Amino acid sequence: MRKASIRVKNLSYRYPEGTGPALEGISFEVRPGEVFLLAGETGSGKSTLLSVLCGLIPAESGGEFSGKVEVLGRQWPVAPGEIFPEVAVGFQNPAEHLLAETVFAEVAFGLENLGFSPLEIRKRVAEALESVNLSGFEDRRLSELSGGERQRVALAAALAVKPRLLLLDEPLAQLDPQTAHRVMTILRTLANNGLTVILAEHRLDLALGFADRVCFLEGGRVAFCGPSKDFRPPARKFPLLPRARPGEVLISLRDLAFARPGKSEVFRGITLDFRAGERVALLGPNGCGKTTFLHLLAGLLEPTAGRIEIRTKAPTGSLLVGLLLQDPDLMLIRESVYAELAFTPENLGLSEKEIQRRVKLVAEKLALSDFLDRVPFALSRGQRLRVALGSVITGHPRILLLDEPTTAQDPRNTARLLATLSADLVIFSTHDEEVARVLATRVLRFEDGEIREVNK
């Protein structure tokens, strides 16, 4: 029997600012060539456990650490730099570890630091980009890529150093189903050739069939650890949202076109109306223009042709248009969750009593009541996304635009989040076709510069 790549015995950990253990009594082993899936609700401890395995905890974060952790024969704690490149990591938010200007430079960065020859670097970069379906992207600027494309660049950079152990936090979060299936197929093939893969993931429908074993966490404890064939994922239950008859036109698009300078058109000839009472889902592969479309509607970009007309006004004490960005961390600027939720109503000039009322109500709806005094960046990414959304909906927008609002959310929090969307018009992008089918009143699919209605 092959020696375990990872041994964890009775691991417990408490963050310096934590009121309770983030991990408690965790024990498991992972053998070479396994795909080991970490599952569990948002905030259950998956990202914390990965941070332990890559050496960030407790070396970088402090806190109370106990138990035994052995990775590739090394006893923990150990600094992350001591185990690279044998251990490579893909973090939850690709923006946290993409440093270069171009795709080639990003994927080559680790190889250059390891002293590989230019010829070997070019070879490995090409292989890594091909494996994540990004061949030909070498000269593209990272700032021009979609969230899903940046996520694949981060994965390619990790694969290029050919590690023995690959740790991935939500690698499928921003990927369309076809790309997600391709990535999981690649990981399975690499594991069959000896790579050990540990991934934390909410999209169990896409990941479960490729995993050897599953470790399901609840409140920082192991609730299940065993073969994937024996694991029964929690059922997805969605709220029954009211379906109002479409009312007045709130947004009108006529012959809309958009192209970035020196680039081909993203859209052309788009004519659409969006009405009060609609919940509109935007579907399509990574890089098809969903984010660009939402930014056009929000007024962050100007169309190159055609027009966008907003045919309504904001009620007193409310926003006209609220936008949730694809990367929620770009929206978090204050020192506490309460301050984030209060930010928009404060800027609307509301009374302190009304601000407190709105914050309390939204915090309850988004399961944030226990975190109001916490620093937002001490929370999991799924929790930070709910904070960012809360900072928008406390402004009671008439039109709500959401870019990937279900990213990093478990099924229960997805249902809870979508049940809070009470704006007159909601337009949201998603890769989750079940969410689109069940909760949207209307579905639009983006493809080859065109937008077409999907018959539900």
N, C-alpha and C positions, 0 to 999 in steps of 0.2 A: 504493500500500500504506500502510495506517495505521501511524503511529508506535507502537512498542511501549510498553505501559503500564509494563512492568518489563524491565530488562536486568540480568542477573547474569553476571559474567565472572570465572572463576577465584577464586571466593569460598572462603575458608578461615576457620575460627574455632575457637578453643580456649577453653573456660571457664577462669576463674582457678584453680579447684581441679582442673581436668581433667588426666588423665595422657596423653591423646591428643586428636587433633582431633575435635571434634563434627561439623564440616563440612570437606570437603577437595576443592578443585578443582571447585566447583559452577559450572556455566554453563548458562544458558537464557534465553529471552525469552518474554514473555506479551503478547499483543496485546489491544486493547480488545474487549470482548464475548466473550472466551473464558471457559470454565469449565476451569480448570487443576487437575488432581487430583494431590496429593502422596500417594504410597503408600509402604509399607515397614513393616518389623517395628517393634515397640515399641523405642524408643531409637535408631532409625536416623537421627534428625536432623530429622524433619518439623517438630516444634514449634520447634526452634532456628531453622530456616530462616524460619518465619513470624515469629519474634521479630526476626530481622534485617530483614525486609521492613516491619515496622511501626515500626522505629526503637528498640525496646527493647534490642537488641544492636547496637553495643556501648555505647550511651549510658547504659543503666542497669546493665549487668552487668559492664562492664570486659572483661578477657580479651584475647586476641590475635586481631586482625581484619586480614585482608588481602584484596585483590581489589577489584573495582569493582561497585557496586550503584547502579542508577538507577531511581527509582520516580516515575512521573508527571512526568518531566523534572527531578527533584531528585537531586543526587548525595548518596550516603550517606558518612559517618554524619550523621543528623539526629535531633533530639529528637522523640518521638511527638507532643507538643503542636503542633509546627509543621506537621503534615500532616493533623490532624483539622479538618474532617469529610471531606476528600477521601478519606482512608483510614480505614475502620472495621474493627474487629476483634471477632471472637467467640472468646474464649479457651476452652481445653479444659475448664476447670472453671467453670461459670457462677457459682458462689458467690464466685469471685474478683473479679467486677466487677458484682455486683448490690448496690446501695447503698441503695436507697429502701425504704420500708415497703410501698407498694402497687404493683401492676402499672402503673397509669397514671403514677405518679410516676417509676418506673424508665424507662419508654419515653420520657417527656417530658424527662428530665434533660438529655440532650445538646441537645435543641432549645431548652430554656430558656437554656442557656449560650451558644447561638448567637444569642439575641435575637429569636427568632420571636414573633409575636403569639399571644395565647391562642387565638384562633380557628384560626390555622394549626396550632398545636400540637395542639389537639383533633382536627383533620382528619387530621394525619399519624399521630397515635397510633392513631386508629381504623383507618386504612388498614393500618398495620403489624401491628396485632393481628389484623385480618381475614386478612392474608396468611399468618399462621402458625396460623390456626384457633383464636384465643383471643378472638374477639369476645365481649363481655359479662364479661370478666375484669378490667375496668378497676379496680374497687374491691376486688379480692381481695388479701389480704396475701401477700407473697412467701413468708413462712414457712409458709403453709398449702398451697403448691403441691408437686406431685411434682417429682422431678428432671427429668423430661422436659418438664414445663410450664415450669420455671424456665429450661431451655435454650432453649425457644421465646421466652420473654420477652427473653432476652439477644439472640437473633437479631432480634426485632422492634425492639429499641432501636438495633441497628446499622443496620437498614434504614430507620428513621425519618429519619435525617439525610441520606438519599439520597446515599451516597458514590459516587465514581468507581471505587474499588477496595475490595472486600470480602474480608477475610482471615478464614478460619474454621478453627478447630482442633477436629476431631472433632465437627462439628455434629449428626451423626446418632447419637452414642454412646448417648444415653439415650432415643431416640425409638422408638415402636412402628413396625412396617413401613409402615402406612398413613400415619402422620404424616410419616415420613421421605420417603416417595414424594412427598407434597404439598410438603414443603420443597424437595426437589430440583427439582420442577416449577417452583416459584416462582423459584428461583435461575436455572434455565435461561431462563425468560421474561425475567427482569431482564437476563441476559447478552445475550439477543437484542436488547434495547433499549439496549445499550451498556455495561452494568456489567461490569467485569472481576472475576471470582470466582476466588480461589485457596483450595482447601480441602484440609486434611489429613484423611484418613479411612481407617479399617480396614474399614468395611463396604462393600467394593468391589461386592458383589452389588447394592447399592442405589444406589451413586454412579456406577459406571462408565458406564452407559448414557446419562448426562446430560453427561459430560465430553467436551470437544474433544480434550484431550491429557492424558497421564499422565507424571509424573516419579516413577520408583520409586527410592528410596534404599536403599542397603545400607551400613551402617557409616559413614554420613556422606558417601558418594560416590554419584554418579548411576550407576545400573546400567541404566536405560532412560529415555529421554525421547522421546516420539513420539505419534502419533495413538492415541486410545483403542482404535480398532478393531484396531490391531496389537499391543496389550498382552495378554499371557497371564498372568493373576494366578496366584500359587502355589495349588496344590490344597490344599483343607482336608482334613487327615488327623486323625482322632480316635482316641484310644486305645481298645482293647477293654477296657472295664471289667467286672469280674466282676458277675454278676447273681445275687445270693443269693436264695433263696426267702424271702419276707417272714416275719419272725418275730414276736416279741411286740409288743404295742402299746406304743409309747413316749410318744405324745401323743394325747390323746383330747379332742375338741371336741364339746360338746353345746349345741345351740340358740344358738350364738354370735352376738351382735350387737354392733355398735360404731357410735357416732355421736359426733362432736365437739360440744361445747356450742353450741347454737343452729343446728346444721347437720342436714341429712338423714342418714339412716343410710348408712354405708359398706357394712356387711354386715348380714344378717338371717338368722336361722334356720339357721346353718351347723352341720352335724353331720358330723364326719369323724374317722377314725382314721389315724394315721401309725405305721408299723411299722418295726422294725429291719430293715436290709437294703434299704430303699427309698432311691432318689434321685428326689426329687419336683421337677418344674419347674413354676413358676408363670408363666403367660402372661396377657396382657391389655393393653389400651391404657393410655397414660399417664394417671395419675390415677384408675385403677380400684380402688386399694387394696392392691396387692401389698406395698408397703413397710409400710403400716399393719398388714397381716396378720402379717408377719415380726416387727414390733415387739410385737404382742400375744403371739406365741409366745415371744418372748424375755423377756417380763415388763416391757417398757418402757412399755406401755400397759395399762390395765385395761378389760375388756369392759364394755359398758353392760348386757348381759344374757347369760345362759348361763354356761358355765364352760369353763375350759381346765385339763386335768389332765395333769401330767407324771408318768408311771408308771415312772420309773426313777431311779437315783441315780448320782452321779459316782463312778467308780473312784478309788482313792487316786492322788494326783498328777495328776489330770485335771480338766478343766472338765465340768460337766453340759451346759451350752449355750454355744456360741460363736457370735457374731454379727459378720458383716462388714457395715458400713454402706455405703449407696449412695455416699456421699462418703468415700473412704478417708482424705482429708486430715484429717478430724475425729478419726481414730484415731491419728495420728502425733504423738507428744509428746516423743520423746527425741532425743538428739543424733546418733545413728548408726543405721544399719540393724541392726547387731549388737544394740544396746541395745533397739531395737524388738522384735526377734525374741526377745530374752531376757526381755522384760517379764512375760509371762504365767507362764512357768515359775518366775521369781523370786518372783512373788506366790503361787504354789502351794507355796513353801517347799522347792523341790527343791535338790539338791546342785549345786555349781558344775560338777562333772563331767557330771551329767545335763543341766544347762542347755546346756553347750557341745555335748554330743552332739546334743540336739534342734535347736539353732540350726544346726549344721553340716549335718544331714540335710535340714532344711526349706530352707535356703539353696541346697543342691544341687538339690533338686526344683523350686524356683521360679526357677532361674537367677539367683540373687542373690549367689553366692559372691564375685564380683568387686567387690561394692559394700558389703561389710560395714562398711568404715570410712567410707563416704560419709554425708553429711548427707541424710536422706530427701528433703527438698524440693529437693535438687539433681538429683533423678532425674526422668524423664518420668512422666506421670500413670499410664501403664500399669505402670511399674515400682513406683510408689508403691502402687498397688492390690495388687501382689503382696507388697509389704512388709507392708501392713495385713493381708492374708490370712495371711501367715506368722506374724504376731504372735498370730493366733487359733489356728492349727493347731499351734503349738508347745505349746499347752495341752492337746492331745489330747482335744478335746471329744467327748462321746458323741453329742450332737446338734449339727449344724452348720447355721446359717442364713445364707444368702448373698444380699445384695441387689445384683443386677446384677454378678456376679463376672467376666463376660466383657467389660465395658466397657473400651474403649481397649486391647484385646488383639488382636494379630494371630493368625491361625489356629494357628501353631505354639505360641505361648504360651497360647492358649486350651486346646489339647490338654494341654499340660504342666500347666497350673493344675488342670484338672479331674481329671487323673490322680492328684493329691495328696490327693483328698478321701476319706479313709479312715474317717470317722466312721461310727457305726452307722446314723445317719439323717442324710441331707443334704436340705435343702429350699432351693431357690434360685429367685430371680426372674430372668427374662431376656426380652429382645425377640428373641433369636436362635432362631427356630423350628427350625432345623437342629440346634442344640445340644440343644434340648429333645427332639427326635425321636430323636436318635442316642444320647444319653448318659443320659437319664432313664429310670427304670423306670416312672414314672407321671407324667402331665401333668394339671394343673388349670388351667382357664381362668376368669378373673375377668371378669364382665360384669353390669352393672346390679344391683350389690349381691348377686349370687349367685356361687357357685363350682360349676363342673360338671366332671366327669371327661371327659377327652378320650381316645377310643379310639385307641391307637397302632397 
